[in-house]
Amino acid sequence: MTASPPEPQAPITRESMPDRRGESLTGSQIIWESLVREGVTVCFGYPGGAIMPAYDAMLQYPVHHVLVRHEQGAAHMADGYARVSGEVGVAVATSGPGATNLVTGIATAMLDSSPIVCITGQVPAHLLGSDAFQETDITGVTLPITKHNYLVTRAADIAPTIREAFYIARSGRPGPVLVDITKNALQESCEFVWADEEPTLPGYRPTYTPLPAHIAEAIALVHKAKRPILFCGQGVIKSGASDALKAFVEATDIPVACTLLGLGGFPASHPRNLGMMGMHGEAWVNTAIQEADLIIAAGMRFDDRVTGNLKTYATGARKIHIELDPSEINKNVKVDVPIIGDVREVLGELTPHLQKVERPNWLARISELKGDSAVRDIKHLPDLGKLYAAHVIHDLWRLTDGKALVVTDVGQHQMWEAQYYHHEQPSTLVTSGGLGTMGFGLPAAIGARFARPDDNIWVIAGDGGFQMTACELSTCAQEKLKVNIAIINNGYLGMVRQWQQFFYGGRYAATPIVSPDFVKLAEAHGLKGLRVTSRADVAAAVREAEAHPGTVVIDFRVEQEDAVYPMVPAGADLHDMIKRPARQVDGKPAVHNPIFETGEDR
């Protein structure tokens, strides 16, 4: 006779979970005991040999495990979850290829300051260094792309290490932490000890108090400035400083420019919101930055996509940098007043001491710059028989009342989203900024769905990037998730093609891409697929997608060789932008382009 499998035990709920401190538990049990105590309700992962004991123990704990189709997706899901929830996201993988498949997602989280903890299995301690099956030195591999990482070889060290990992990931400037645990540590037993108080780590200083002298100097510079501008970076969102920023602006009447990751940190509809700065930012914003006499940078790091040529960047401006991470101060741009501290707290300290200074000439100059630029209004545009990505994203913004949580992939569509979907609230745009990771969009949206089960979530992806992690459609199907996916399908690796058009003589090397039938691909997963080829059909497709209870993939067949304007060439001066050429009418340049007419549609 064949023995019957044991009856599964009823899982422990959070309410019924006993306090097992002082009991003898396996290292695998200790992982889940620790995660539950850190507030983890969902994790994203893929099992394998070295991590298998942890998966066996997982069945008895109230943590929902999402089976990904590739470990890169697990890291991106944990990242997306962290960005919109404000909590730590968790990814789990086995040793060797399981762990190395996390690397791209870990680097993405590192560059964008996203708090995730990755737990990986490792070969038994006595086999370390022997090139055992599926052995990889993952702590060595991830040393440059984690805030910290650990190799744990004893069961007794698992609980305190996970406690430290979560503390490091979420405190100060957030970031990824990896905990690599050998298989023997997972299988051994020891007394479970858990400390409720926060860890104290020698040499780790996650919080700073601004120097009073720097606060005083900043106040004086703000009152003296005739052409000030404030930068809203992702640090505004991370610190929950949006209300503090609005109070600061209302007290000072200083205009605000946003970084890509700062979009939503300051309402797009606010009269002092200038829009996005940088390589594909608004032309008037970049020019205003170059003409400013004071820059107040809040929670941003002056990366190259924002500054252009550092030698000519805002040379006439004094600079105040409000930043939590001291290593970012003077790293790229030398500043006059460094204020090291939490953005929300610093703005709250500055605002009561500031008075509104009338600067009519500066505001008039900005209006003049804005009037001279091609302001994007596509509300009343003729169809012209073509579907442009700008049409799709603008209409999506209008049809969702600007209230969707949008997760983008990376490429031209990402920049068009930043230009045409106007974000009013923080954490409503999730995108890979620092690393620019293609394939980020779909898995990050899955993670976001678990953080915000009731939100209207849209993925905007290119046909190239979407295919990098399209396997996660199976995860959507298995988990019965509701995610709407808009594929901006132009038949090219669009951003690379644009660079080839501008800088490589139009030689399209390896950028034309053949894609599957995305509608049939969706249907093969048991999901709904739609195709749109004209602007007249955009609204109906969006409404149909939102009404459908499950995941929907919409294949938007857009104009193939459109480009993102304006564009600051790499290394060029910030004000030296490539702008959209005027349309030709009877061989003569027209005043306006048919896609982007003068006037605003907010």
Stockholm file with secondary structure:
# STOCKHOLM 1.0

chainA/1-602         MTASPPEPQAPITRESMPDRRGESLTGSQIIWESLVREGVTVCFGYPGGAIMPAYDAMLQYPVHHVLVRHEQGAAHMADGYARVSGEVGVAVATSGPGATNLVTGIATAMLDSSPIVCITGQVPAHLLGSDAFQETDITGVTLPITKHNYLVTRAADIAPTIREAFYIARSGRPGPVLVDITKNALQESCEFVWADEEPTLPGYRPTYTPLPAHIAEAIALVHKAKRPILFCGQGVIKSGASDALKAFVEATDIPVACTLLGLGGFPASHPRNLGMMGMHGEAWVNTAIQEADLIIAAGMRFDDRVTGNLKTYATGARKIHIELDPSEINKNVKVDVPIIGDVREVLGELTPHLQKVERPNWLARISELKGDSAVRDIKHLPDLGKLYAAHVIHDLWRLTDGKALVVTDVGQHQMWEAQYYHHEQPSTLVTSGGLGTMGFGLPAAIGARFARPDDNIWVIAGDGGFQMTACELSTCAQEKLKVNIAIINNGYLGMVRQWQQFFYGGRYAATPIVSPDFVKLAEAHGLKGLRVTSRADVAAAVREAEAHPGTVVIDFRVEQEDAVYPMVPAGADLHDMIKRPARQVDGKPAVHNPIFETGEDR
#=GR chainA/1-602 SS CCCCCCCCCCCCCTTTCCCCTTSEEEHHHHHHHHHHHTTCCEEEECCCTTTHHHHHHHTTSSCEEEECSSHHHHHHHHHHHHHHHSSCEEEEECSTHHHHTTHHHHHHHHHTTCCEEEEEEECCGGGTTTTCTTCCCHHHHHGGGSSEEEEECSGGGHHHHHHHHHHHHHSSSCCCEEEEEEHHHHHCEEECCCCCSCCCCTTCCCCCCCCHHHHHHHHHHHHHCSSEEEEECHHHHHTTCHHHHHHHHHHHCCCEEECTTTTTSSCTTSTTEEEECSTTSCHHHHHHHHHCSEEEEESCCCCHHHHSSGGGTTTTCEEEEEESCGGGTTTSSCCSEEEESCHHHHHHHHGGGCCCCCCHHHHHHHHHHHHHSCCCBCTTCCCTTCCCHHHHHHHHHHHTTTCCEEEECSSHHHHHHHHHSCCCSTTSEECCCSSCCTTCHHHHHHHHHHHCTTSCEEEEEEHHHHHHSGGGHHHHHHHTCCCEEEEEECSBCHHHHHHHHHHSTTCCCSCBCCCCCHHHHHHHTTCEEEEECSGGGHHHHHHHHHHSSSCEEEEEECCTTCCCSSBCCTTSCTTCCBCCCCCEETTEECSSCSSSBSSCCC
#=GC SS_cons         CCCCCCCCCCCCCTTTCCCCTTSEEEHHHHHHHHHHHTTCCEEEECCCTTTHHHHHHHTTSSCEEEECSSHHHHHHHHHHHHHHHSSCEEEEECSTHHHHTTHHHHHHHHHTTCCEEEEEEECCGGGTTTTCTTCCCHHHHHGGGSSEEEEECSGGGHHHHHHHHHHHHHSSSCCCEEEEEEHHHHHCEEECCCCCSCCCCTTCCCCCCCCHHHHHHHHHHHHHCSSEEEEECHHHHHTTCHHHHHHHHHHHCCCEEECTTTTTSSCTTSTTEEEECSTTSCHHHHHHHHHCSEEEEESCCCCHHHHSSGGGTTTTCEEEEEESCGGGTTTSSCCSEEEESCHHHHHHHHGGGCCCCCCHHHHHHHHHHHHHSCCCBCTTCCCTTCCCHHHHHHHHHHHTTTCCEEEECSSHHHHHHHHHSCCCSTTSEECCCSSCCTTCHHHHHHHHHHHCTTSCEEEEEEHHHHHHSGGGHHHHHHHTCCCEEEEEECSBCHHHHHHHHHHSTTCCCSCBCCCCCHHHHHHHTTCEEEEECSGGGHHHHHHHHHHSSSCEEEEEECCTTCCCSSBCCTTSCTTCCBCCCCCEETTEECSSCSSSBSSCCC
//
